[in-house]
Amino acid sequence: MNEENMTQEETLLEEEIEETAEEVTEETPKKSFWKENGSTVAMAVFVAIFALTLFTGLWKPVVVRQTSMYPTLHDRDYLFIVRTGDYSYGDIVVFNCEELRQDNLVKRIVAMPGDRIIIRDGMVILNGAVLQEEYLDSSVTTDGDVDLTVSEGCVFLLGDNRPVSIDSRAFGEVPMDTILGEAKLRLFYKPTLF
């Protein structure tokens, strides 16, 4: 083979390599920054916002030290609470109880100011209707003998683990100003947003 033929073959080979490289480049389009890094950026923004709200006191960490909310909450669950002041039926709240000289008790709101609550024959009756509590197992009954209209600025609280819970059946209605916040996030046992 002469030198001229070898140069032509090398040139043809180089052209083929260039064409193949162009085809590969066309087949694999560039991914945008957001497609490649979107989840990382979103997580960083979430962590930054969460840290900011935690350090400014909007979120407060609380450790559950009881079984009165079992099975919804477990002993040593780590909760993050938010003080909204806008509480509603079914909210899980953390409060201080002077009667029991305990802080950071966790219960569920079942009655609001002006509501009439009756507990009798294992049932909770709210404003004349049996309270539907989807968060409880159907076999759970509520012991006690209560007939009360909740005062202005107060709530009536019950634990989900009714047989062992010391709640408003024992210490009465709870002033809303003793509520530290509503549980919004649970960590450790089973991470959950409420």
C-alpha positions in Angstrom: 0.0 0.0 0.0 1.3 3.3 -0.9 1.5 6.3 1.4 -1.3 8.2 -0.5 -3.8 5.3 0.0 -3.0 5.1 3.7 -3.6 8.9 4.1 -6.9 8.5 2.3 -8.0 5.6 4.6 -6.9 7.6 7.7 -8.9 10.6 6.5 -12.0 8.4 5.8 -11.6 6.8 9.2 -11.4 10.2 11.0 -14.5 11.4 9.1 -16.4 8.3 10.2 -15.4 8.8 13.8 -16.5 12.5 13.6 -19.9 11.5 12.1 -20.4 8.8 14.8 -19.5 11.3 17.5 -22.0 13.8 16.1 -24.8 11.2 16.0 -24.1 10.2 19.6 -24.2 13.9 20.7 -27.5 14.3 18.9 -29.0 11.2 20.5 -28.2 12.2 24.1 -29.5 15.7 24.6 -28.2 17.8 27.4 -30.3 17.6 30.6 -31.3 20.9 32.1 -30.0 22.0 35.4 -33.4 21.5 37.1 -33.9 18.0 35.7 -30.5 17.0 37.0 -30.5 18.8 40.3 -34.1 19.7 41.0 -34.6 17.2 43.9 -31.4 18.2 45.5 -32.3 21.9 45.3 -35.8 21.2 46.6 -34.4 19.3 49.6 -31.9 22.0 50.3 -34.7 24.6 50.3 -36.9 22.5 52.5 -34.1 22.0 55.0 -33.2 25.7 55.0 -36.9 26.7 55.6 -37.3 24.0 58.3 -34.1 25.1 60.1 -35.2 28.8 59.9 -38.6 28.1 61.4 -37.0 25.8 64.0 -34.5 28.4 65.1 -37.0 31.3 65.1 -39.3 29.3 67.4 -42.1 28.6 65.0 -41.4 24.9 65.3 -40.6 23.3 68.6 -39.3 19.7 69.2 -41.0 17.6 71.8 -40.4 14.0 72.9 -43.4 11.9 73.7 -43.0 10.4 77.2 -46.2 8.4 77.5 -48.4 5.8 75.9 -51.7 7.7 76.2 -51.8 8.4 72.5 -50.9 4.8 71.4 -51.2 3.6 68.6 -51.2 7.0 66.9 -48.0 8.0 68.8 -45.5 5.9 70.6 -43.3 6.5 73.7 -40.1 8.3 72.6 -41.6 9.6 69.3 -40.0 12.9 68.4 -42.7 15.5 67.5 -42.4 18.9 66.0 -45.1 21.2 67.1 -46.3 24.6 65.8 -48.1 27.2 67.9 -50.8 28.4 65.5 -53.5 29.4 68.0 -56.0 28.1 65.4 -56.9 24.7 66.8 -59.7 22.4 65.6 -61.3 19.0 66.2 -59.0 16.1 66.0 -55.8 18.2 66.3 -53.0 16.5 68.4 -51.7 19.1 70.8 -49.0 19.4 73.4 -49.9 21.3 76.6 -48.9 21.9 80.2 -51.1 20.6 83.0 -50.9 22.4 86.3 -53.3 19.9 88.0 -50.9 17.0 87.2 -47.8 19.3 87.5 -46.6 17.9 84.1 -45.4 19.6 81.0 -45.5 18.5 77.4 -48.6 16.2 77.7 -50.0 15.1 74.3 -53.7 14.6 73.7 -56.3 15.1 71.0 -58.9 17.9 70.8 -62.4 16.3 70.8 -64.5 19.4 71.9 -64.2 23.1 71.3 -65.6 26.1 73.2 -69.4 26.0 73.5 -69.6 22.3 72.7 -71.6 20.0 74.9 -69.7 16.7 75.5 -71.2 13.7 77.2 -69.2 10.5 78.0 -71.4 7.7 79.1 -71.8 3.9 78.5 -68.5 3.8 76.7 -69.5 6.5 74.1 -68.4 10.0 73.4 -71.4 12.2 72.4 -70.6 15.6 71.0 -73.5 18.1 70.6 -76.0 15.3 70.6 -74.3 12.9 68.1 -72.0 10.0 68.7 -68.4 11.2 67.9 -67.0 9.4 64.9 -63.3 8.8 65.7 -61.6 7.2 62.7 -58.3 7.3 64.4 -59.5 4.8 67.0 -59.9 1.1 66.6 -63.6 0.2 66.5 -63.3 -1.9 69.7 -62.1 1.1 71.8 -64.6 2.3 74.4 -64.3 5.5 76.4 -64.9 5.0 80.1 -66.1 7.9 82.3 -69.1 9.9 83.3 -68.9 13.4 81.8 -71.6 15.9 80.9 -70.2 19.4 80.3 -70.4 22.4 78.1 -66.8 23.5 77.2 -66.1 27.0 78.5 -64.9 29.9 76.2 -61.2 29.7 75.7 -61.0 26.0 76.6 -60.9 22.7 74.9 -61.7 19.1 76.0 -58.9 16.6 75.3 -58.8 12.8 75.2 -55.9 10.4 74.6 -56.3 7.8 71.9 -55.3 5.0 74.3 -58.5 5.5 76.3 -58.0 2.7 78.9 -54.8 4.3 80.2 -55.0 8.0 79.3 -55.3 10.5 82.0 -57.1 13.3 80.1 -60.0 15.8 80.4 -62.1 13.0 82.0 -59.8 13.4 85.0 -58.6 17.0 85.0 -61.4 18.7 83.1 -61.3 21.2 80.3 -57.9 22.7 79.3 -57.4 26.5 78.7 -56.1 27.1 75.2 -53.4 29.4 76.5 -51.7 26.3 78.1 -51.4 24.7 74.7 -47.8 24.8 73.5 -48.6 23.8 69.9 -50.1 21.4 67.5 -48.2 18.3 66.4 -47.3 18.6 62.7 -44.5 16.2 62.2 -43.4 13.0 63.9 -39.9 11.4 63.6 -38.3 8.2 64.6 -41.0 5.5 65.1 -42.7 6.2 61.7 -42.1 9.6 60.2 -45.6 11.2 59.6 -47.0 14.6 58.7 -50.3 15.3 60.4 
